Amino acid sequence: MRHLLPLLVALPLLVALPLLGAALLVATGRRLPRVAVEITGFTVCGGTAALALVLLLNSAPPLTEWVGAWPPAGRESVGILVVGDGPALGMATLASLLTLAALAYSWRYFDAPPHGHTGAYTALMLVFQGAMCGFALAGDLFNAFVFFELMSVVAYALTGYRIDEAKAVQGALTFGIVNSLGAYALLMGIALLYARTGELAMARIGHGLDAAGPGGPDALVLASFVLVLTGLLVKAAAVPFHFWLPDAHAVAPTPVCMLLSGVMVELGAYGVWRVYGTVFAGPGGIPAADLTRALVTLGALTAVTGAVMCWYQRHIKRLLAYSTVAHTGLFLVGLGVLTPEADDGVALYLLGHAGVKAALFACAGALLDRFGSVDEHSLHGRGRPLRATGVMCAVGALGLAGLPPFGTALGKAVAEEAVGGPLTVVYVAASAITAGAVLRVTARVFLGLGPRPRDAEYETSGSHEEPETTGLLSRVPDTMTTVPAVLLAAALAMGVVPGFGALVARSVGPAGSGGAHWTAHGVLLGVASTALAVALAGLAVARPDWTAAPGWAAPLRRLQSGHIGDYVAWLLVGTTVLGALALPGVLGS
């Protein structure tokens, strides 16, 4: 036990270090040159990432710490609990490494902040990192909510960072309102659970529910479950809670998009897995069959909707945002089947997707800063000089498709085998369509293949955008090509390094679970989804009109109206549907 004490003390530092670094930059940033600010931010972020990795490698047995020396006294607990098990530290490590990549990507290229606020951008990125780490490590629901809100507020500020642009403010406002409503739902759910059990620590709430309701859940438990999951599914951008994500990605700076799609959305899915398994999985909670019905239904709907909307986009950042929605649906389907094998597959899939999607957004940022556009049509053939960026876009698309030996392919293969049946078709179709859309963009923009598509009635074109640099770049900086290359190499290494899948499986599930490894069935499905993606891209390039939205897709496209009132209405609809899907378990008890 003595050798664990330094690790226990270090656990809260994963949150404290970025926040202290941000405070330092806010206090001194006005008097520091920009290079000093960036070095400070990079050092603090990198040190936190290194600490997270060390703790992750020593997370067996799991680390728990009651911050401030307030351990439970008998049956009462009021302290702040942080939990450092494999999944929590894995998400904290992922958040820290992607924040480091985003800071490296924006090194000395990002448009100078407002005069007198040199440290503002870097400080916000560090607060974002600390909030994501805090949410991942939180062992009690109230502090998970606190970090949930801190993460949302900082992401809102970063999304609207270019405040001189009206559309950036509108996208950030949409983000803020929808996510705030999700946070209110989460807080109301926590209040109901506290009223029932008198506890805030997740494990103790679970024990309290089991003791209070051994006969099964009642209406209060159902209401708390629906409210808590609503808040988490808003963050995960699951349909119909997803409308804020494409609007935010269209206006957010590229490094921020890398974090929103690379880790923040995934934290929503992680929160669903963590909260159900710790709070609602017992006899006093929600029956497994009801959770499976809810998550699989919403997950399949999310995957299909995201894939269809992804295909019919010409705004490249919106296209990538809908791809994130589709893959979130696949994560939820895998989590919904409630098997250790599916959890292992989703964990690997999530890690690989984070690297691939962040790299693709980095490539979109290079196009924006080089040509002042992220419009697939207006960029037709103009990307030929950016050979490295084009190659990385193609490689990233293959990673999205699940081509072996990418880590996405290994995670997808394990999850597909776990879900089985018709759900496998959803995995293959969603990954192929989203990857095919990215391959189509690559072929048109970087190779100039096919005739230039005719302009149609699209929601947003992505042309005539303001670059994120002080002016259009004459050449892409090395950092803007090195960072996505490293991210793609990491995603590839996840499927190549011997034993990595087994290591992730041991971190996620109980000892002795099957682990994650390649199978012939999984490889064949990965090759099939990649071949389908290539075929779809080829057809779209050869027949441009094929990418025009058909009549049946028009109502689906009109739902992304840009009106906040519509999005709030759909949030209420989603909450109602979630309650209806979980209701049979309460009626049966």
C-alpha positions in Angstrom: 0.0 0.0 0.0 2.9 2.4 0.8 4.0 2.4 -2.8 0.5 3.5 -4.0 0.4 6.6 -1.8 2.4 8.8 -4.3 0.1 7.7 -7.0 -3.0 8.5 -5.0 -1.7 12.0 -4.2 -0.9 12.5 -7.9 -4.4 11.6 -9.1 -6.0 15.0 -8.4 -3.0 16.7 -10.1 -4.4 15.6 -13.5 -7.1 18.3 -12.9 -5.1 20.7 -10.8 -2.0 21.1 -13.1 -3.9 22.3 -16.2 -6.1 24.6 -14.1 -3.1 26.1 -12.4 -1.3 26.5 -15.7 -4.3 28.3 -17.1 -4.4 30.6 -14.1 -0.7 31.4 -14.5 -1.3 32.3 -18.2 -4.3 34.5 -17.4 -2.3 36.3 -14.7 1.0 36.8 -16.7 0.0 36.2 -20.3 -0.4 39.9 -21.0 3.2 40.6 -20.2 4.7 37.5 -21.9 5.6 37.2 -25.6 3.5 34.7 -27.5 6.2 32.1 -27.8 6.7 32.1 -24.0 2.9 31.6 -23.6 2.8 28.7 -26.0 5.9 27.0 -24.5 4.3 27.3 -21.0 1.0 25.8 -22.3 2.8 23.0 -24.1 4.9 22.2 -21.1 1.9 22.1 -18.7 -0.2 20.1 -21.1 2.6 17.6 -21.9 3.5 17.2 -18.2 -0.1 16.3 -17.4 -0.3 13.9 -20.3 2.9 12.2 -19.1 1.5 11.9 -15.5 -1.8 10.5 -16.9 0.1 7.9 -18.8 2.2 6.9 -15.7 -1.0 6.5 -13.6 -2.7 4.5 -16.4 0.2 2.0 -16.4 -0.2 1.7 -12.6 -4.0 1.6 -12.5 -4.3 -2.1 -11.3 -5.6 -2.2 -8.7 -7.8 0.9 -9.3 -6.7 4.1 -7.5 -9.3 6.0 -5.5 -8.8 9.2 -3.5 -11.1 11.3 -1.4 -9.8 14.8 -2.1 -9.3 17.0 0.9 -9.0 14.1 3.3 -12.8 13.7 3.6 -13.4 9.9 3.5 -16.8 8.5 4.3 -17.8 8.4 7.9 -19.9 5.4 8.5 -22.9 5.6 6.1 -22.3 9.3 5.2 -20.0 10.7 2.6 -19.6 14.4 1.6 -16.1 14.3 0.1 -15.0 14.6 -3.5 -14.1 11.2 -4.9 -11.8 10.7 -7.8 -11.4 7.2 -9.3 -8.3 6.2 -11.3 -9.2 2.9 -12.9 -8.3 1.9 -16.5 -11.2 3.5 -18.3 -11.0 6.7 -16.3 -7.3 7.2 -16.7 -7.5 6.0 -20.3 -9.9 8.8 -21.1 -7.8 11.3 -19.2 -4.7 10.3 -21.1 -6.6 10.5 -24.4 -7.9 14.0 -23.5 -4.4 15.2 -22.5 -2.7 13.8 -25.6 -5.2 15.2 -28.0 -5.0 18.6 -26.2 -1.2 18.4 -26.7 -1.7 17.6 -30.4 -4.1 20.6 -30.8 -1.7 23.0 -29.1 1.1 21.6 -31.3 -1.0 22.0 -34.4 -1.7 25.7 -33.6 1.9 26.4 -32.7 2.7 30.0 -33.9 0.2 29.8 -36.8 -3.1 30.4 -35.1 -4.4 34.0 -35.6 -3.1 36.3 -32.8 -5.6 36.7 -29.9 -7.1 40.1 -29.2 -4.6 42.8 -28.1 -3.7 42.5 -24.5 -4.9 38.9 -24.1 -1.9 36.9 -25.3 -2.5 33.9 -23.1 -6.3 33.6 -23.6 -6.4 30.9 -26.2 -3.8 28.7 -24.5 -5.4 29.2 -21.1 -8.8 28.1 -22.4 -7.3 25.0 -23.9 -5.7 24.1 -20.6 -9.0 24.6 -18.7 -10.7 22.4 -21.3 -8.1 19.7 -20.7 -8.5 20.0 -16.9 -12.3 19.8 -17.2 -12.2 16.7 -19.5 -9.7 15.0 -17.1 -12.0 15.9 -14.1 -15.1 14.5 -15.8 -13.2 11.2 -16.7 -12.0 10.8 -13.1 -15.0 11.9 -11.2 -16.3 9.2 -8.8 -19.3 11.2 -7.7 -22.1 12.5 -9.8 -22.2 16.1 -8.6 -18.5 16.7 -9.4 -19.0 15.0 -12.7 -21.7 17.6 -13.3 -19.3 20.4 -12.3 -16.7 19.3 -14.7 -19.4 18.6 -17.3 -20.4 22.3 -17.1 -16.8 23.6 -17.0 -16.1 21.6 -20.1 -19.2 23.0 -21.8 -18.5 26.6 -20.9 -14.9 26.5 -22.1 -15.9 24.7 -25.3 -18.6 27.4 -25.8 -15.9 30.1 -25.5 -13.5 28.3 -27.8 -16.2 27.6 -30.4 -17.0 31.4 -30.5 -13.4 32.4 -30.2 -13.5 34.4 -33.4 -16.1 36.7 -31.9 -15.9 39.2 -34.7 -17.7 36.7 -37.0 -21.5 36.6 -36.5 -21.8 32.9 -37.6 -19.2 32.0 -34.9 -21.2 33.6 -32.2 -24.4 31.9 -33.5 -22.8 28.5 -33.6 -21.4 29.0 -30.1 -24.8 30.2 -28.8 -26.5 27.1 -30.2 -23.8 25.0 -28.6 -24.2 26.8 -25.2 -28.0 26.7 -25.0 -28.4 23.0 -26.1 -25.6 21.8 -23.8 -26.8 23.9 -20.9 -30.3 22.3 -21.2 -28.6 18.9 -21.2 -26.7 20.0 -18.1 -29.9 21.1 -16.3 -31.4 17.7 -17.1 -28.3 16.0 -15.6 -28.5 18.1 -12.5 -32.2 17.4 -12.0 -31.5 13.7 -12.3 -28.7 13.9 -9.7 -31.1 15.8 -7.4 -33.6 12.9 -7.6 -30.9 10.4 -6.9 -29.7 12.4 -3.9 -33.2 12.7 -2.6 -33.7 8.9 -2.8 -30.3 7.8 -1.4 -28.7 10.8 0.3 -25.5 10.1 -1.5 -23.5 11.6 -4.4 -20.7 9.0 -4.9 -21.7 6.8 -7.8 -21.0 3.5 -6.2 -22.8 4.5 -3.0 -25.8 5.7 -5.0 -26.0 2.3 -6.6 -25.9 0.5 -3.3 -28.6 2.9 -2.0 -30.9 2.2 -4.9 -30.5 -1.5 -4.5 -31.2 -1.2 -0.7 -34.2 1.1 -1.3 -35.8 -0.7 -4.1 -34.9 -4.4 -4.2 -38.2 -5.1 -6.1 -37.1 -3.1 -9.1 -37.1 0.5 -10.3 -40.0 2.9 -9.7 -41.0 6.1 -11.4 -38.4 8.2 -9.5 -35.6 5.9 -10.6 -36.8 6.0 -14.2 -37.0 9.8 -14.1 -33.5 10.1 -12.7 -32.2 7.6 -15.3 -33.8 9.5 -18.2 -32.6 12.9 -17.0 -29.0 11.8 -16.4 -28.7 10.0 -19.7 -30.3 12.9 -21.5 -27.5 15.2 -20.3 -24.8 12.7 -21.3 -26.4 11.9 -24.7 -26.5 15.6 -25.5 -22.7 15.7 -24.9 -22.3 12.5 -27.0 -24.3 14.2 -29.9 -26.7 11.2 -30.2 -29.8 11.6 -32.4 -32.0 13.6 -31.7 -29.7 15.5 -29.3 -27.1 16.1 -32.0 -28.1 19.2 -33.8 -25.6 21.5 -32.0 -22.5 19.5 -33.2 -22.5 20.3 -37.0 -23.3 24.0 -36.3 -20.5 24.2 -33.8 -17.9 22.4 -36.0 -18.7 24.6 -38.9 -17.5 27.7 -37.0 -15.1 26.4 -34.3 -11.3 26.8 -34.9 -9.7 23.7 -36.2 -7.8 22.8 -33.0 -11.1 23.0 -31.1 -12.8 20.7 -33.6 -10.0 18.2 -33.0 -11.0 18.1 -29.4 -14.8 18.2 -29.8 -14.9 15.2 -32.2 -11.8 13.5 -30.9 -12.6 13.3 -27.2 -15.4 15.5 -25.9 -18.2 13.6 -27.7 -16.5 10.3 -26.7 -16.6 11.4 -23.1 -20.4 11.6 -23.4 -20.5 7.9 -24.4 -18.0 7.1 -21.7 -20.3 8.8 -19.2 -23.3 6.7 -20.2 -21.2 3.5 -19.7 -19.8 4.7 -16.4 -23.0 5.9 -14.9 -25.1 2.9 -15.9 -22.5 0.3 -14.7 -21.9 2.1 -11.4 -25.3 3.5 -10.5 -28.2 1.9 -12.4 -27.0 -1.7 -13.1 -28.1 -3.3 -9.8 -31.5 -4.7 -8.9 -32.8 -1.3 -7.8 -31.8 0.3 -11.0 -32.8 -0.1 -14.7 -33.0 -3.6 -16.1 -30.3 -4.5 -18.6 -32.9 -5.3 -21.3 -34.3 -1.8 -21.1 -30.9 -0.2 -21.3 -30.1 -2.4 -24.3 -33.3 -1.5 -26.0 -32.8 2.3 -25.4 -29.1 2.4 -26.4 -29.3 0.1 -29.4 -32.4 1.9 -30.8 -30.9 5.4 -30.3 -27.5 4.1 -31.5 -28.7 2.6 -34.7 -30.8 5.7 -35.4 -27.8 7.9 -34.7 -25.5 5.8 -37.0 -27.9 5.8 -39.9 -28.9 9.5 -39.6 -25.2 10.6 -39.2 -24.1 8.5 -42.2 -26.9 9.8 -44.5 -26.3 13.4 -43.6 -22.5 13.0 -43.9 -22.9 11.8 -47.5 -24.9 14.8 -48.6 -22.6 17.5 -47.3 -20.2 19.6 -49.3 -19.0 21.7 -46.3 -16.0 19.5 -45.3 -16.1 20.4 -41.6 -19.8 19.6 -41.5 -19.2 16.4 -43.3 -16.7 15.3 -40.7 -19.0 16.4 -37.9 -21.8 14.2 -39.2 -19.3 11.4 -39.5 -18.7 11.8 -35.8 -22.4 11.6 -35.2 -22.5 8.3 -37.1 -19.6 6.8 -35.2 -21.1 7.9 -31.9 -24.1 5.8 -32.9 -21.8 2.7 -33.4 -20.3 3.3 -30.0 -23.7 3.4 -28.3 -24.8 0.2 -30.1 -21.7 -1.6 -28.8 -22.2 -0.3 -25.3 -25.9 -1.2 -25.4 -25.4 -4.9 -25.8 -23.7 -5.0 -22.3 -21.1 -7.6 -22.9 -17.4 -7.4 -22.0 -16.3 -8.2 -25.6 -18.4 -5.3 -26.9 -16.9 -2.9 -24.3 -13.4 -4.0 -25.3 -14.3 -3.4 -29.0 -15.8 0.0 -28.3 -12.8 1.1 -26.3 -10.4 0.3 -29.1 -12.8 1.8 -31.7 -13.1 5.0 -29.7 -9.3 5.4 -29.4 -8.6 4.8 -33.0 -11.5 7.0 -34.1 -10.1 9.9 -31.9 -6.8 9.8 -33.8 -8.3 9.5 -37.2 -11.0 12.1 -36.8 -8.6 14.6 -35.2 -6.2 14.1 -38.1 -9.0 14.6 -40.7 -10.0 17.9 -39.1 -6.4 19.0 -39.1 -6.3 18.3 -42.9 -9.5 20.4 -43.3 -7.9 23.2 -41.4 -4.9 23.1 -43.8 -7.4 23.6 -46.7 -9.1 26.5 -44.9 -5.9 28.3 -44.2 -4.4 27.7 -47.6 -7.4 28.5 -49.8 -9.9 30.2 -47.5 -12.5 27.5 -48.2 -13.8 24.2 -47.0 -16.2 23.8 -49.8 -15.8 20.5 -51.7 -17.1 22.0 -55.0 -15.1 25.2 -55.1 -11.9 23.4 -54.0 -12.2 20.9 -57.0 -8.6 20.2 -58.1 -7.1 23.1 -56.1 -5.6 20.8 -53.5 -3.1 19.2 -55.9 -0.1 21.1 -54.4 -0.9 19.7 -50.9 0.2 16.2 -51.6 1.0 15.3 -48.0 -2.4 16.6 -46.9 -4.2 14.6 -49.6 -2.4 11.4 -48.7 -3.4 11.9 -45.1 -7.0 12.5 -46.0 -7.0 9.2 -48.0 -5.4 7.3 -45.2 -7.8 8.8 -42.6 -10.7 7.7 -44.8 -9.4 4.2 -44.9 -9.1 4.3 -41.1 -12.8 5.4 -40.8 -13.8 2.5 -43.1 -12.1 0.1 -40.8 -9.4 -1.2 -43.1 -7.0 -3.6 -41.2 -4.7 -3.1 -39.5 -5.9 0.3 -38.2 -7.0 0.4 -34.5 -10.4 1.4 -35.7 -10.6 -1.8 -37.7 -9.6 -3.9 -34.7 -12.2 -2.2 -32.4 -14.9 -2.3 -35.1 -14.2 -6.0 -35.7 -14.5 -6.9 -32.0 -17.6 -4.8 -31.6 -19.2 -6.3 -34.7 -18.7 -9.8 -33.5 -20.1 -8.9 -30.1 -23.3 -7.2 -31.4 -23.9 -9.8 -34.2 -26.8 -10.2 -36.5 -28.4 -7.2 -38.3 -26.4 -4.7 -36.2 -23.3 -5.8 -38.0 -24.9 -4.4 -41.2 -25.3 -1.1 -39.4 -21.6 -1.1 -38.5 -20.5 -1.9 -42.1 -22.9 0.5 -43.8 -22.2 3.5 -41.5 -18.4 3.2 -41.6 -18.5 2.6 -45.4 -20.7 5.6 -46.1 -18.8 8.1 -43.9 -15.4 6.8 -45.3 -16.8 7.0 -48.8 -17.7 10.6 -48.3 -14.2 11.5 -47.2 -12.7 9.5 -50.1 -15.0 11.4 -52.5 -13.7 14.7 -51.1 -10.1 13.5 -51.4 -10.5 12.5 -55.0 -12.2 15.7 -56.0 -10.2 18.2 -54.0 -6.7 16.7 -54.1 -6.8 14.9 -57.4 -9.4 16.8 -59.4 -11.1 13.7 -60.5 -14.4 13.7 -62.2 -16.4 16.7 -63.5 -17.1 19.5 -61.1 -20.4 19.0 -59.4 -23.3 21.3 -60.1 -24.3 23.5 -57.2 -27.5 22.4 -55.6 -29.6 23.5 -52.6 -27.2 22.8 -49.8 -27.5 24.2 -46.3 -23.9 25.5 -46.2 -21.3 25.6 -48.9 -18.2 26.4 -46.9 -16.8 28.8 -49.5 -15.4 32.2 -48.8 -14.5 31.3 -45.2 -12.0 33.4 -43.2 -8.7 31.6 -42.6 -7.6 31.0 -39.0 -4.3 32.6 -39.8 -3.5 36.3 -40.2 -3.9 35.7 -44.0 -4.0 32.9 -46.5 -0.9 30.7 -46.3 1.5 30.4 -49.2 2.6 27.0 -47.7 1.3 24.8 -45.0 3.5 24.9 -41.9 5.3 21.8 -40.8 3.3 21.5 -37.6 0.0 21.3 -39.6 1.3 18.3 -41.5 3.3 16.6 -38.7 0.5 16.5 -36.2 -2.1 14.7 -38.4 0.7 12.3 -39.6 1.5 11.4 -36.0 -2.2 11.0 -35.1 -2.7 8.6 -38.1 0.4 6.7 -37.2 -0.9 6.2 -33.6 -4.2 5.0 -34.9 -2.4 2.5 -37.1 -0.1 1.4 -34.3 -3.2 0.5 -32.1 -4.0 -2.3 -34.5 -0.4 -3.4 -35.2 1.4 -3.3 -31.9 1.3 -6.9 -30.4 -0.7 -7.1 -27.2 -2.2 -3.6 -27.4 -5.8 -4.9 -27.8 -5.3 -7.3 -24.9 -3.9 -4.4 -22.8 -7.0 -2.3 -23.5 -9.3 -5.2 -22.7 -7.6 -5.8 -19.3 -8.0 -2.1 -18.5 -11.6 -2.0 -19.5 -13.0 -5.3 -18.3 -12.5 -7.9 -15.6 -9.4 -10.1 -15.6 -9.9 -13.1 -17.8 -12.2 -11.4 -20.4 -11.5 -12.6 -23.9 -9.5 -9.6 -24.9 -9.4 -8.0 -28.3 -7.6 -9.7 -31.2 -7.9 -10.1 -34.9 -10.2 -12.7 -36.4 -10.7 -13.8 -40.0 -14.3 -12.7 -39.8 -13.4 -9.3 -38.5 -10.7 -8.8 -41.2 -13.2 -9.7 -43.9 -15.8 -7.3 -42.7 -13.1 -4.5 -42.5 -12.1 -5.2 -46.1 -15.7 -5.4 -47.2 -16.6 -2.0 -45.6 -13.4 -0.5 -47.2 -14.3 -1.9 -50.6 -17.8 -0.5 -50.3 -16.4 2.9 -49.3 -14.1 3.0 -52.4 -17.0 1.9 -54.6 -19.3 4.6 -53.3 -16.6 7.3 -53.7 -15.9 6.1 -57.2 -19.6 6.3 -58.2 -19.9 9.7 -56.7 -16.9 11.1 -58.5 -18.0 9.6 -61.8 -21.6 10.7 -61.4 -21.7 14.0 -59.4 -25.5 14.2 -59.5 -25.5 11.1 -57.4 -24.5 13.1 -54.4 -27.4 15.5 -54.7 -29.9 14.9 -51.9 -32.9 13.0 -53.2 -36.4 14.0 -52.3 -36.7 11.5 -49.4 -33.7 13.1 -47.7 -35.0 16.6 -47.8 -37.1 16.4 -44.6 -34.1 15.0 -42.8 -31.9 17.8 -44.0 -34.4 20.5 -43.1 -34.3 19.3 -39.5 -30.8 21.0 -39.2 -32.6 24.3 -39.4 -30.2 26.4 -37.4 -33.0 27.6 -35.2 -32.3 27.0 -31.5 -36.0 26.6 -30.7 -36.2 23.6 -33.1 -33.2 22.0 -31.4 -34.7 22.5 -28.0 -37.9 20.9 -29.1 -36.0 17.8 -30.5 -34.2 17.6 -27.2 -37.5 17.2 -25.4 -38.6 14.7 -28.0 -35.5 12.7 -27.4 -36.0 12.7 -23.6 -39.5 11.5 -24.1 -38.4 8.7 -26.4 -35.7 7.7 -24.0 -38.2 7.4 -21.2 -40.6 5.4 -23.4 -37.8 2.9 -24.3 -37.0 2.4 -20.6 -40.5 2.3 -19.3 -41.3 -1.4 -19.8 -38.9 -2.3 -17.0 -40.7 0.0 -14.5 -44.1 -1.3 -15.6 -42.9 -4.9 -15.3 -41.7 -4.3 -11.7 
